[in-house]
Amino acid sequence: MHMNSSAVATAVRWGALSACWLGALLISVPAGAAETALTPKWEPVAPGVWKATIGSPEDLTLLSAAGQAPQLAALAGMPAAAFPFAAAEIEARPQARRTALRFPLGLDEDIYGLGVDFKSLRRTGSVFQLHVDHWSGRTGRTHAPVPLYISTRGYGVLIDSSRYVNFSVGLGVRLAAKDKPPVVDRTTGGPAWSSLPRSDSVEVSVPAGGVVVYVFAGPTPLDAVRRYNLFCGGGALPPKWGLGFLTRTPIGYSAQEALAEVDEFRQRGIPLDMLGLEPGWHDQAYPCSFEWDQNRFPDPAGFLAGLEKRHVRANLWFNPYISPTAPLYAQLRPYAGSHLVWNGIVPDYSLPQAREIFAGHLLKKIVGVNPAALGGFKIDEVDGGDQWLWPDHASFPSGHDGEQLRQTYGLLLQRTLMEVFRGLNRRTFGQVRGTNAGASPFPFVIYNDNYDFNEYITAVANTSFAGVLWSPEVRGGTGEDMLRRVQAVCFSPLALFNGWATNTKLWTHADVAGQIRDVIMLRQRLLPYWYTTFAQYHYQGTPVIRAMPLIAGFKAPAANPEPGKLDATANPYAIGKVVEAKDQYLVGDVLLVAPIAPGVASRKVTLPPGRWYDFYTGKPAGENETIDVSPPLSQIPLFVKDGGLIPLTNERQWAPGREEAVPLEVRHYGESPGELSLYDDDGETFDYERGECSWTKLRAAKDATGAWQGEVTAEKDARPWRYSAVTWRFMTTPEASR
Amino acid sequence: MHMNSSAVATAVRWGALSACWLGALLISVPAGAAETALTPKWEPVAPGVWKATIGSPEDLTLLSAAGQAPQLAALAGMPAAAFPFAAAEIEARPQARRTALRFPLGLDEDIYGLGVDFKSLRRTGSVFQLHVDHWSGRTGRTHAPVPLYISTRGYGVLIDSSRYVNFSVGLGVRLAAKDKPPVVDRTTGGPAWSSLPRSDSVEVSVPAGGVVVYVFAGPTPLDAVRRYNLFCGGGALPPKWGLGFLTRTPIGYSAQEALAEVDEFRQRGIPLDMLGLEPGWHDQAYPCSFEWDQNRFPDPAGFLAGLEKRHVRANLWFNPYISPTAPLYAQLRPYAGSHLVWNGIVPDYSLPQAREIFAGHLLKKIVGVNPAALGGFKIDEVDGGDQWLWPDHASFPSGHDGEQLRQTYGLLLQRTLMEVFRGLNRRTFGQVRGTNAGASPFPFVIYNDNYDFNEYITAVANTSFAGVLWSPEVRGGTGEDMLRRVQAVCFSPLALFNGWATNTKLWTHADVAGQIRDVIMLRQRLLPYWYTTFAQYHYQGTPVIRAMPLIAGFKAPAANPEPGKLDATANPYAIGKVVEAKDQYLVGDVLLVAPIAPGVASRKVTLPPGRWYDFYTGKPAGENETIDVSPPLSQIPLFVKDGGLIPLTNERQWAPGREEAVPLEVRHYGESPGELSLYDDDGETFDYERGECSWTKLRAAKDATGAWQGEVTAEKDARPWRYSAVTWRFMTTPEASR
């Protein structure tokens, strides 16, 4: 009867069963099975970027919602690259309720991206739906469910749909697959049996009659990300003040209290560039009136002048739903969707008319009052959860439905706000709680109400596959908890403290107040490094944050799953654990950040290939290995690559103004010569688009005597840059190396 | 500028804003907004049951997959009832990607049902999608996502679709709603501000071009459930042995070891009616060969004879995917879907041909070998998760897609298996891991791999709104943990121990072994009560388990949410807590079960209206109040309603055979007279459908002297029943009452 009942593991590949298959094929298949697989046609749309239009795509896509033009010149500067697939192996299947796609996936290949997940980086071996939502532990539901995947083979695929897109990544073995996983006896096969047999495909389904897909060539995974970001319009370039520190005042603060808060930062010597506020316009239910509250802010212009005088920009918190008592209400009512959010109407911002009305109000009544002091906004509640927002079947005047608006609402708002500031030739930098593909150029940083330290860090790393930015907000806490969180947020794109719902201040806990100040000051001093890193994002598409799988040659501590152990209640499928380097990342080219969680005394750091050095001491830390670090409470572990140059300003309380020349300290690490193209411009306007910017070459090398020398060379025809006297510090001295 | 900025809470209803609305209406609405709302037409299809066909529904619905005929005669016996809605208030909106529905919902109304959730009973104020899946904490994803809701106003609504159906229950306020929630200042409105403003609707969307909807009248919520169950074919009536105890042998057990396990139960005096097995057919990858393993079970017929001799039925564990080496493979290959599950093909059981092939094999090769000993099956892996099963875009020979098969696979399997046994005129009782609407008549009990005690109990309660059964499996544990779990499972529809992946036996922990035996014996003795309760389910549609909201006049400890407190990280929306009586339920008409979790010394029990008495002592426990109980470890808290009659057998090791007369003990509780219609039949076959059954009236009342007397009256023309000598025990003696 039964052929494989021995106690020895029996693993046969499907090839061995071909007689069986052959027999099966002789029996005719029932009629209903007919389904046509089409081979999409790929047309080049930019250097190393191809597009396929499958079926009849809907008009509102993610890239159309973002509405930005590709950086074709920058793309043209990238190396030539061939289409990364055998095109015949990509299949599209139009179905009654959806469009299904299949992309080949090598058995040695891993997939990253597909949205900013908070738990893991690697997507191979998972199944999920991408859906704009507040992260709550559910894969695929996130603030940035960007349907872009990046392969370890060095290419990217973007499903440009405003629908909830489904992915099976290396799971769901097809009956028609050529190479099937081994058939292993579950009872006797031991660890060879896998509950998750690996498939040869990434399968995608889109609940629409068609879809637009883009493929981005490499040759490296980082190149694929670069092409994606450049195709979306290049990465955001914040104003310099946006890279300073932001604090948000507690609920109910008045203008007077807010200014006093700024003064206290100054008195305590804590750098501050942005003041977060809720102008009292949540008063109506929670959707906004978009009018300053008369009692708390009786004189908005005077208040903004007070901020300007203090070198601080206001960041105003809103949600984009319009309170029934808002002056804007009557104008936007004709563009309202079928459902309310907290009693506010939901304007159909996919209609240009609605965006114009909203932008017009912000421009005339809010930003225009004092553009030098009103720096930006925090766009709240554009993510979810389902219980706050409209249902998928909500209808909107444009004819788009609730699902499409849900996937694009954050994009549409960011676009609207960016255009307000662009109209004033001022850059902005703010926060947003929901975004999607196409967002690379938007100067908004994601945040949320989640508060798990480790998830925060994984999210920071995952942004590098998604063309977005993420900031792990600090919202209070005690002693060590607050210090560790401030350290982490200072090494994220937007350094901030959200004091809205706490009485705690950054200086409340005397035992850590000095260390908190120190790391904020370090963040402030690192402005030149951050600014150049953002310039790389903008001009070259290279992400600000780089997850470890994007680093050439990086090997995670254990690339394969650990075998799982059967347990009736804890692990009935005997699933193994995947070890990932998801708790560390690079900022820019040479700075490795390994945040330490509150309550943790030591951690492991996996160093990429090449020698790495301790940021603080310049001492060698290791090379292509996993090390243990137990830094003092005052330090977040930071490592610099051999030859790395880290430019810093002097200690300052706010970012340099547009005409201000600032002294520069350049630190060199390691034993190899170093080189850095330092970017600069006025730090505030879009004049850089007219060439008002400079790349200055910094070089460190040993001279004939073996002594380190630093060299500064402005590029030919470059505009003057704004850093003045340069001091060189060669960190890895013979003493440090010992 | 701002009109409502005082520090006093400002709550205005939308009516006050009518001028504003009027102004808005004068502006013409953009063109895209046009969407037609249809009013469905309702036709009566059974007494108190109406059907509406909206658009063009798909052929495969949940009820069509279940394929059972309504119990029209029983429905005709229910009280007449009017259509429970103002029909004009129900709206259907055909959209490009879905069909949307709106049902009115009173502000005083609460909704239950919508699938077996494990966290809460009440659905009002939630948004989710119903999806067959393994429960993992995500509302809507469950083993029984039955799209039926039951209103506290006493009616039910079933969305009969094999798609993932979306619900917004009392959330998602429509712009067009007549009565909108108050507009409250978030900052100053205090607890009057709600993050979840209540809507006047249940909104539904189905991703299909049409849908069939049923409405079930009451007048009570329990009546609506009854009508639903009867419309689905009436509740399952298990064989008597199915209400005994089941134990599942450890992985790799041989025939010899399995029989020895039965003998050990007998030696230890622990009742046992069913032996769960994996016949070694998981050998091929995990999908089954559907052949006994030659090494472990060399003589299946001999093994089954051994079980029969021991009065025990085999329950065979399988998953319905066909291993490539199975003899069935070639026959079912033409009916395979496009994707594999663990290397096995996925037969399209929505095709009768595929069901017939599978049923034929089970009948000829498995059940037919010894129908007296082969009692049933455990149908595994028909729920999820997404990572194990096929993608939604999988295609099947019938033309149905993966989503439709996912929603109906468990139903189709249960139907197939029930028909195998029905063909032999033998009842079966087994387990299933995924089911859906229409399952009421299927003799299968849901189980899963979840192991949270409190969630288990809530699930048991929730089955009462869904026409399904659920058993909180015991899988091992230590001492008190195992005892408390065995107590709970003994007061669920299927009492079992799953020893597959543990070395622990029920008697491993000497400190609790006796108490474990005792509660299993109590379960065994309560067979007449369980059997009559199941007969009520079958003949009258009354669920076996009754969640507290189904009990007339029951008031949960606090019906309204507790106000929430704003916390920046733990509760940024200041959401209140809902208090529900979700940790207790009734079994049948008079027995209140309040399981105690391991490690808990006391708990609260909320007693419904009327006096309640302790099951063990007959002492008064309270009335329409919440009491604290601290029972000994040996007891699960049980309470009997005033006048309740509880029939028990003598102590026995297995259920009575079809010709066996068993002595009966009838316990009376409380101070009121009691009455019970005790059901009986042969306990094994479907002969009851030909009238081979009896309802016997048991009555307890005080005679003229004030002494309690019991009376037994067989119904006119009733077949003889199988309980012999009746002993009456009046539990609430004057001593007990003191």
Contacts between the chains, C-beta under 8 A, distances in Angstrom:
chain1	res1	chain2	res2	distance
A	1	B	291	4.8
A	1	B	292	6.7
A	1	B	294	5.4
A	2	B	280	6.8
A	2	B	281	7.4
A	2	B	283	6.5
A	2	B	289	6.0
A	2	B	291	5.0
A	2	B	292	7.1
A	2	B	293	5.2
A	2	B	294	4.9
A	3	B	325	6.3
A	4	B	283	5.4
A	4	B	284	6.6
A	4	B	325	6.8
A	5	B	280	6.1
A	5	B	283	5.9
A	5	B	293	4.7
A	5	B	294	5.4
A	5	B	295	4.7
A	5	B	296	7.3
A	6	B	295	7.5
A	7	B	295	8.0
A	10	B	283	7.8
A	14	B	324	6.8
A	14	B	343	7.4
A	17	B	324	4.8
A	17	B	325	7.1
A	20	B	324	5.9
A	20	B	325	7.4
A	20	B	329	6.4
A	20	B	330	6.9
A	21	B	333	8.0
A	23	B	330	5.1
A	23	B	333	7.9
A	24	B	329	7.2
A	24	B	330	5.6
A	24	B	333	3.4
A	24	B	334	7.0
A	27	B	330	7.3
A	27	B	333	6.7
A	27	B	334	4.5
A	28	B	334	6.7
A	29	B	334	5.3
A	29	B	397	6.2
A	30	B	334	6.4
A	30	B	335	6.7
A	30	B	348	8.0
A	30	B	351	6.7
A	30	B	353	7.6
A	30	B	397	4.1
A	30	B	398	7.2
A	31	B	397	7.8
A	32	B	396	7.3
A	32	B	397	5.1
A	32	B	398	4.7
A	32	B	399	3.5
A	32	B	400	7.8
A	33	B	395	6.9
A	33	B	396	7.5
A	33	B	397	4.3
A	33	B	399	7.7
A	35	B	338	7.9
A	35	B	395	4.9
A	93	B	393	7.1
A	93	B	395	7.6
A	95	B	393	6.3
A	95	B	395	7.3
A	95	B	401	6.3
A	96	B	401	7.4
A	97	B	207	6.2
A	97	B	208	7.2
A	97	B	401	6.7
A	97	B	403	7.4
A	98	B	392	7.4
A	98	B	393	5.8
A	98	B	401	8.0
A	100	B	391	8.0
A	100	B	393	3.8
A	125	B	387	7.6
A	126	B	387	6.7
A	127	B	385	7.9
A	127	B	386	4.2
A	127	B	387	5.0
A	127	B	391	7.1
A	128	B	386	7.4
A	137	B	137	7.8
A	138	B	138	6.4
A	166	B	391	6.8
A	166	B	392	6.3
A	166	B	393	7.4
A	168	B	391	4.9
A	171	B	387	5.7
A	172	B	339	5.2
A	172	B	390	6.3
A	172	B	391	5.0
A	172	B	394	7.6
A	173	B	339	6.6
A	173	B	340	4.6
A	173	B	343	7.0
A	174	B	338	6.1
A	174	B	339	5.6
A	174	B	340	7.2
A	175	B	336	5.8
A	175	B	337	7.3
A	175	B	338	5.7
A	175	B	339	6.5
A	175	B	340	5.8
A	175	B	345	6.6
A	176	B	338	7.1
A	180	B	340	7.4
A	180	B	343	6.7
A	181	B	343	6.6
A	183	B	284	6.1
A	183	B	285	4.5
A	183	B	323	7.4
A	183	B	324	6.3
A	183	B	325	7.6
A	183	B	343	4.9
A	184	B	285	6.1
A	185	B	282	8.0
A	185	B	283	4.8
A	185	B	284	7.0
A	185	B	285	7.5
A	186	B	282	4.9
A	186	B	283	7.2
A	186	B	285	6.7
A	186	B	286	4.4
A	187	B	251	6.2
A	187	B	252	6.0
A	187	B	278	7.6
A	187	B	280	7.0
A	187	B	282	5.7
A	187	B	283	6.1
A	188	B	283	7.1
A	193	B	285	7.6
A	193	B	286	7.4
A	195	B	286	7.8
A	195	B	342	7.5
A	195	B	388	7.2
A	196	B	387	6.2
A	196	B	388	8.0
A	197	B	285	8.0
A	197	B	342	6.4
A	197	B	343	6.3
A	203	B	391	5.7
A	203	B	393	7.1
A	205	B	391	6.6
A	205	B	392	6.1
A	205	B	393	4.0
A	207	B	97	6.2
A	207	B	207	6.6
A	208	B	97	7.2
A	251	B	187	6.2
A	251	B	566	7.9
A	252	B	187	6.1
A	278	B	187	7.6
A	280	B	2	7.0
A	280	B	5	6.2
A	280	B	187	7.0
A	281	B	2	7.5
A	282	B	185	8.0
A	282	B	186	4.9
A	282	B	187	5.7
A	283	B	2	6.7
A	283	B	4	5.6
A	283	B	5	5.9
A	283	B	10	7.6
A	283	B	185	4.8
A	283	B	186	7.2
A	283	B	187	6.1
A	283	B	188	7.1
A	284	B	4	6.6
A	284	B	183	6.1
A	284	B	185	7.0
A	285	B	183	4.6
A	285	B	184	6.1
A	285	B	185	7.5
A	285	B	186	6.7
A	285	B	193	7.6
A	285	B	197	8.0
A	286	B	186	4.4
A	286	B	193	7.4
A	286	B	195	7.8
A	289	B	2	6.0
A	291	B	1	4.9
A	291	B	2	4.9
A	292	B	1	6.7
A	292	B	2	7.1
A	293	B	2	5.4
A	293	B	5	4.6
A	294	B	1	5.5
A	294	B	2	4.9
A	294	B	5	5.1
A	295	B	5	4.8
A	295	B	6	7.3
A	295	B	7	7.6
A	296	B	5	7.4
A	323	B	183	7.4
A	324	B	14	6.8
A	324	B	17	4.7
A	324	B	20	5.9
A	324	B	21	8.0
A	324	B	183	6.2
A	325	B	3	6.2
A	325	B	4	6.7
A	325	B	17	7.0
A	325	B	20	7.4
A	325	B	183	7.5
A	329	B	20	6.2
A	329	B	24	7.1
A	330	B	20	6.8
A	330	B	23	4.9
A	330	B	24	5.4
A	330	B	27	7.3
A	333	B	21	7.9
A	333	B	23	7.9
A	333	B	24	3.3
A	333	B	25	7.9
A	333	B	27	6.7
A	334	B	24	6.9
A	334	B	27	4.5
A	334	B	28	6.7
A	334	B	29	5.2
A	334	B	30	6.4
A	335	B	30	6.6
A	336	B	175	5.8
A	337	B	175	7.3
A	338	B	35	7.9
A	338	B	174	6.1
A	338	B	175	5.8
A	338	B	176	7.1
A	339	B	172	5.2
A	339	B	173	6.6
A	339	B	174	5.6
A	339	B	175	6.5
A	340	B	173	4.5
A	340	B	174	7.2
A	340	B	175	5.8
A	340	B	180	7.4
A	342	B	195	7.5
A	342	B	197	6.4
A	343	B	14	7.5
A	343	B	173	7.0
A	343	B	180	6.7
A	343	B	181	6.5
A	343	B	183	4.9
A	343	B	197	6.2
A	345	B	175	6.6
A	348	B	30	7.9
A	351	B	30	6.7
A	353	B	30	7.5
A	385	B	127	7.9
A	386	B	127	4.2
A	386	B	128	7.4
A	386	B	168	8.0
A	387	B	125	7.6
A	387	B	126	6.7
A	387	B	127	5.0
A	387	B	171	5.7
A	387	B	196	6.2
A	388	B	195	7.2
A	388	B	196	8.0
A	388	B	573	7.9
A	390	B	172	6.3
A	391	B	100	8.0
A	391	B	127	7.1
A	391	B	166	6.8
A	391	B	168	4.9
A	391	B	172	5.0
A	391	B	203	5.7
A	391	B	205	6.6
A	392	B	98	7.4
A	392	B	166	6.2
A	392	B	205	6.1
A	393	B	93	7.1
A	393	B	95	6.2
A	393	B	98	5.8
A	393	B	100	3.8
A	393	B	166	7.3
A	393	B	203	7.1
A	393	B	205	3.9
A	394	B	172	7.6
A	395	B	33	6.9
A	395	B	35	4.9
A	395	B	93	7.5
A	395	B	95	7.3
A	396	B	32	7.3
A	396	B	33	7.5
A	397	B	29	6.2
A	397	B	30	4.0
A	397	B	31	7.8
A	397	B	32	5.1
A	397	B	33	4.2
A	398	B	30	7.2
A	398	B	32	4.7
A	399	B	32	3.6
A	399	B	33	7.7
A	400	B	32	7.8
A	401	B	95	6.3
A	401	B	96	7.4
A	401	B	97	6.7
A	401	B	98	8.0
A	403	B	97	7.5
A	449	B	569	7.3
A	449	B	572	4.6
A	451	B	569	4.0
A	451	B	570	7.9
A	475	B	568	4.2
A	475	B	569	5.3
A	476	B	568	5.8
A	476	B	569	7.2
A	498	B	568	7.0
A	500	B	568	6.5
A	501	B	566	5.6
A	501	B	567	6.6
A	501	B	568	3.6
A	501	B	572	6.9
A	502	B	568	5.2
A	566	B	251	7.9
A	566	B	501	5.6
A	567	B	501	6.7
A	568	B	475	4.2
A	568	B	476	5.8
A	568	B	498	7.0
A	568	B	500	6.5
A	568	B	501	3.6
A	568	B	502	5.3
A	569	B	449	7.3
A	569	B	451	4.1
A	569	B	475	5.3
A	569	B	476	7.1
A	570	B	451	7.9
A	572	B	449	4.6
A	572	B	501	6.9
A	573	B	388	7.9
